Amino acid sequence: MRQKIVAGNWKMNKTWEDAKILTAEVMGMVADEVKGNVKTILCVPFPYLGSLKNQLGSSTVKIGAQNCSEHDWGAYTGEVSALMLKSMEIPYVILGHSERRQYFGEDGKLLARKIDKTLAANLTPIFCCGEQLEIREAGTHEKLVKQQVEDALFHLSADALKKIVIAYEPVWAIGTGKTASAQQAQEMHAVIRKHLASKYGAPVANEISILYGGSVKADNAQELFSCPDVDGGLVGGASLKSREFVDIVKAMK
Ligand code: 13P
C-alpha cells in the first residue's frame, strides 16, 4: 500500500501570527475529523519551521520545508542546508518546485545534488515535476516530465528511490484555478510510474507516492484523488485556509 499524502505548500505567505493560527486550526480539525491513514504535511516558510514543529508536538500533522541548499555548510549567505533541517528534525522538504525552476534557475543537475543531500540527511524529499503550457500544447509533456524525473532521480539506487515522494504539478494549473482533469492527472501519473518501472521494476515503482498539484480545491479533490495512480495532493492556495485544506485532506480516502 502506498502512503497517501496531502501536503500544503504555503509558499511565501502568512505573517508569523497568522501562521500560528492556521497551524492550530489545521491541527485541531485533523485531530477531530481525519480518520484514515492519510499523512498531512505543512510545508512552511523557513523562519517558522522550528516553532511550528514545536506547536504541532505529537500531532499527526507533520512539518516540511520548501527548499534546501545543495551544500552542507559554509559561506552561502541566505541558504539553508539539509543538515540544518535534519538537526531540527524537519522530516520533509519540497525540491524542484516549478517556481524554483522558473525564478531561481534550478535545473535537473542541481536538483539531483539536492536530492542526494536530503537523502543523506534522512529527509524525505517531495520532488516536483511538470510541464509548462506551451509544452502541453506542443504535445511534448510526457517526454519533458520523463526527462525531469530521469535527470533528478535516475542516478539513485532502488532503495534510495523508495524514500522519494513525487509531485506532478503541471505549471499551467498552478495558481490559475485551471486544474488538470482527473483523466489528465491519471495519464501523467501513470506515465511517471511506468517510467520509474522501466528503470527500477514495477514493484519499486508501485511503492512510490505520486501527488498531484495545481489548483487542488475541496470541490475537485475527491475526483482527482480517486484516480488509481494519484496518491494525494500538493496544495498551494487552498492550503492557506484551514477549512478548505482539511476538507481536501478528508477527500483522500
Ligand atoms: P495552487 O494549489 O495554488 O495551484 O499551487 C499548487 C502548487 O504549486 C503547490 O506546490
Residues whose N, C-alpha, C, O or C-beta is under 5 A from the ligand:
A	BS01	13P	N9 A173 I174 G175 T176 G213 G214 S215 V216 L234 V235 G236 G237 A238
